[in-house]
Amino acid sequence: MRHGLVFAISLICGLGSAIGAAGAVTISSDARLTLPEFAARTGQDPALFESRYAATGMVVCSGVYSTAQLTVRNDVVTTAAHAFYDADGNPRGDLSTCTFNILVNGRQETIPLDVQSLRVGSRNPYSVAPVFDWAVVRLVRAVPDARPYAVGEPGPVGMPIVMLAHRHRGWIHDGLKAIEACAIRIERRIDTKNPRELAIDCSAGEGASGSAIMSPGQATTMVGIYVGWRSTHPDRPGPFSTTHMNFGVAVEGPFRNAIAAMTEEPLIEATRPPEHAAATPAAVLH
């Protein structure tokens, strides 16, 4: 995941590498759960819950693991651009060898990417604003029996979300999918053409880059992807603040257009929920 240090109140984009080797930012209200745990907590059937979120898998490039998910179609995947390009802007090895790994109905699928179809916000994602850190790519074949996530627009600041990662290195259940109920805390737009950056109070670890940020409830609607963190103390848990946060990119602007072009399907713009519908972080299930 990309990371940087913040010493100002505003969200500052493209800050480069953080000091130290920590690969996670844990918010003190860490509420990450396995899918069965979350299903039990919310009174849902675990088997149906696993099936609902089966579209989440991993893109693997030269030993680098990033969360990715089937999006709109079961042969199109979204993730972060830095899943494919390193801090120097170089490809992570031979991109034609990258694969999408996913578990569906107890069956492990490893599917090559159609790398010629790859579209990214930037081929040097660590040196630009995080809103360019997105990627869309087609698979060489569809994943059977997996329902892809729909896409939509995030609600206003304070609106509840869930973040679904394939893995968080350092999390107590590393290797299992993790889902957490949290909220959008800050949003920022660098211009009118590109997606918003979404600061969120979810916890994260290495391997979560590219994770779907989703609307809560029965619908599997992705409103953003997680791309990185900023912190002055990434090795220690702490409350969400402008100097200790995780953040993502909204599915809008060029990112949304790339998904539409890749899937060859019109994406109906979702109506943003009214401001009075916003919930405070305290109302989020923890």
N, C-alpha and C positions, 0 to 999 in steps of 0.2 A: 504494500500500500504506500501511497505517497504521504509525506508528512512534512511538517514545518513548525517553526516556533512563532508564537504571536506575542507581541509586546504592546499592542494597541487595542483599543476598544472595538474598532471596526473589523469586519472580516477582510483579511488581506489575502489576495490570491497569489499563487505561484511563488511561495516563499523558499523553495528549495529544501534541502535535507535538514532534519533536526540533529542536534548534538546528541550523541549516544546511540546505542544499538537497540533500544526498545522498539518493539514492533506492535504496540497496542496502546490504546487509550481506554481505560476502564472508568466509567462513570460510577460514582459511589453508590448509586441506586441500581447497580447492575441487576437486571432481571432476565438474563438470557436463560432460556429453557430448551430442552429437547422438544421435538414435536409431540411425542406422547405426553410429556409433562404439561405442555401448553394446552393440549386437547383436554386433559383431565381438569386443569385449572379452569377452563372455560366451559366445561360440561359438554364437550363434543366427542364424537366417536373417534378413537385414535386411528383406526384403519382408514376411515373417510378423510381424516385430517392429513394423513401421510399421502393419500392419493391426490388431494387438493394441491399439495405443494411439491408434487413429484417433478415438476418442471425445473427445479433448481438442481444444478450439477456443478461441474468444475471445468474450466479451460486449463489445460496443462501445456505449457510451452517450455521446453528445455529444463524440466524439473521445477518450474515455477507454477504454483497452484493459485488460481483465482476463481472466486465464485462467479458463476454465469447461469443464465436461465433461458429456457425456450420462451420466445416472445412473439405473440400474435399467431405465429405458425410453428408447427413442431419440427421445422427444419431451419429455423432462424434463432440465433443466440445473441444476447446482449451481455456486455461486461464492461470493464474499464479498459481504456486504451493502454494503460501501463501493464496490462496483462501480456501485451505483445511487444512493448518498447521499454527499454531500461532507462536509467537516470541520465545516460549520455545520448539518448535518442537513437540507440542502436536496436535493431530487432533482437528479440530474445532467441538467438539461434536461427535455424531454418524454420520460418513460420509455417512452411508447408507440412511440417511434422507435428504441429500443434493438434491437439484433440479435444473433444468435448466428452467428458465422462459423466454418466448419469445412471442412477439406479431406478429402474421402473419395474414394479411388480416383482421385486426380488431378483431381477435380472440386470446385471451390469452391462451397460452399453458403452463402448469406446468408439467414437465416430470422428473421422478426420474432418477438418474444416476445409471449405472451399476458399482457400486463402486469397484467391483472385477477387472474391466478392467483399473482402474486408473493407469496412469503412470506419474511420476513426476521426475524432474531433481534432487530434494532433498526433503526429508521429514523434513528437518530442514532449510528451505530456508533463514531465517533471519541470519543464522550464516555462510553462505557460499557466494561465489561470485554470483552476480545477474544472471549470465548466466545459473545457475542451477534452476532458479525460473520459471519453465514452467510446464504445466500439460496438459495431453491429456486424455480424458475419453469418453466412449461410453454411449449413452442414452439407456434406456430400450426399447424405440421405436423411430422411425424416426419422424421428424417434417414434416408434409405434406406442400406442396406449399411454401417451403423456399429453396432458392438456396444457397448452402454453398459457402464459399469463397475458391478460389484456393490458392495455396501457391507458392511463388517464392523467389528469392534472392534479397536483397536490393541493390540499386545502390550505387555509391561511395558517399563519404562525399560531402554535398552540394546538393544532389539529392532531389527534392521535394517529399514529402509524404503527406498522410492524416492520421490522427488518429481518430478513430471512437469509442466512449465510450457510454455505455448505460446511464451512469450518472456521474456527477461530483458534489459531495456534496459541497455546497457553491457557485456553479455557478449560474448565474442569472436565468437560466432555469432548475434548478435541477429537475430531474424526466423525462426529455426529452433526447433523444439521442443527442449527441454533435459530430460534425465533425469539424476538423480544418486542414487547409492547413499549412504545416510547412516544416521542412527540417531536414535531418540527419546532425548533426554538428561535431560529433566526433565518431570514431569507435575504439574499442579496442578488441583484442583477447588475452585471458590469455594463450592459448595453441592452438595447431593445431587440437585438437579433439573436442573442445566445440564451441558453437555458439559465435559470436561476441556480444559484448555489444554496443548498439547504443545510444549515447546521442542525444537528439532531442530538438528542441526549441518550442515544443507544450506545452500548459498549461495543468494542470491536477488537479484533486481533488479526495478525497476519493470515492471509487466506480469505478474508472477508471482502476484499476489494472486488467490486462488481456486483455485490449483493443487491437484491431487489428491496427497495423501500416501497411498502405496499399500504393501500388503504386497509383498515381492519374490517373484520366482519366476514360474511360468507363469500363475497366476491374476491377473486384473485386478480386484483388490478394493481399493476406496478406504476408508481408515480415518480420514481427516481431510482438511481443506483448509488450505492455507497462507494466513495473513492479514496478517502483518507482522513487524516487527523492532524490537529495542531495542539501542541501542549508544551508548557514550560516544565512539566514533570510527568512525562509519559510512562515512567516506571512505577508511578504511585497512583492508586485510585483517588478520585476527588470529585467534587460536585461539578456539574456542567457550568462552564463559564466561557468568556471570550478567550481565555488562555488555557482551556482544557475542554476540547470538543472533538466530535467526529462530524464529518460532513459528506454530502452527496450532491449529485447533479439531477435536476428535475428532467423528466421526459418531456421535453418541449424544444422548440426551435430546430436547429439543424439535427439534433439527436433524434427527435421525433420524426423529422422528414426522412432521415436515413432508414428508420424502421419501416416507414410507409413505403419507401422505394424498394426496400429489400423484400417486403412481404407482398408487394403489388396489390395491397388492399387499402381502401380509404379508411383513415382513422378518424372517427367522429370525435370532435372536440368535446370533452366532458365539461359540464357546467361547474364552476368552482363553488363549493359550499358557501353559504352566507356566513358573514363574519360572526353573527350571533351563535352559530353552531359550533364555534371553536371551543375545544376543551382545554383546560389548563393542564400542565404536566401532572399535577397532583391527582387528576381524574383518570390517568392512564393506569391500566392494570399492572401492578408490580408484584 
